[in-house]
Amino acid sequence: MTSNEILTTYESLSELSGTMLNAARQGEWDDLAALEQRCQVYVGNLMQTEPVPLNESEQRTKVAIIRTILQNDAQIRALAEPRLHDLQRRLSMARAGQRSVNAYNAQQT
């Protein structure tokens, strides 16, 4: 990848992270998960790229883009955290219910 292609990929990631943030704000968790998979493709492409030297201006641009991505990610996590806790609580309740059913069935046999 050229330095321009690398910066374009980071910009695409930044735009995608903004779209992910909007999905999280709207509670569109399935959309968020699909967008996250798209994001992983960009990250995978960057990880497989040989290091390319960036000039000072390109480096500053890259750092600014990464900061935006990280800010979006932090906001997404803050929005998703309550949802994750709720899902964990529900799973725990379902497991407890299943254990009760299993115990009851074991006593019946």
DADA-V168477 format. One record per backbone hydrogen bond with DSSP energy under -1.0 kcal/mol. CO is the residue of the C=O (numbers start at 1). NH is the residue of the N-H. E is the energy in kcal/mol with one decimal. If there is no record, write none. Layout:
BEGIN
CO|NH|E, CO|NH|E
END
This chain:
BEGIN
2|6|-2.4, 3|7|-2.4, 4|8|-2.3, 5|9|-2.2, 6|10|-2.4, 7|11|-2.5, 8|12|-2.3, 9|13|-2.4, 10|14|-2.4, 11|15|-2.5, 12|16|-2.5, 13|17|-2.7, 14|18|-1.8, 15|19|-2.0, 16|20|-2.5, 17|21|-2.1, 18|22|-2.0, 19|23|-2.1, 20|24|-2.5, 21|25|-2.6, 22|26|-1.6, 23|28|-2.8, 24|27|-1.1, 27|29|-1.6, 28|32|-2.3, 29|33|-2.2, 30|34|-2.0, 31|35|-2.7, 32|36|-2.3, 33|37|-1.6, 34|38|-1.6, 35|39|-2.3, 36|40|-1.9, 37|41|-1.1, 38|42|-1.4, 39|43|-2.3, 40|44|-2.6, 41|45|-2.3, 42|46|-2.3, 43|47|-2.5, 44|48|-1.6, 55|59|-2.7, 56|60|-2.3, 57|61|-2.2, 58|62|-2.7, 59|63|-2.5, 60|64|-2.3, 61|65|-2.3, 62|66|-2.6, 63|67|-2.3, 64|68|-1.9, 65|69|-2.4, 66|70|-2.7, 67|71|-2.4, 68|72|-2.6, 69|73|-2.6, 70|74|-2.4, 71|75|-2.0, 72|76|-2.6, 73|77|-2.6, 74|78|-2.1, 75|79|-1.9, 76|80|-2.5, 77|81|-2.3, 80|84|-2.6, 81|85|-2.3, 82|86|-2.2, 83|87|-2.4, 84|88|-2.5, 85|89|-2.3, 86|90|-2.4, 87|91|-2.5, 88|92|-2.3, 89|93|-2.2, 90|94|-2.4, 91|95|-2.6, 92|96|-2.4, 93|97|-2.3, 94|98|-2.4, 95|99|-2.5, 96|100|-2.0, 97|101|-2.3, 98|102|-2.7, 99|103|-2.6, 100|104|-2.6, 101|105|-2.9, 102|106|-2.2, 103|107|-1.7, 104|108|-1.3
END
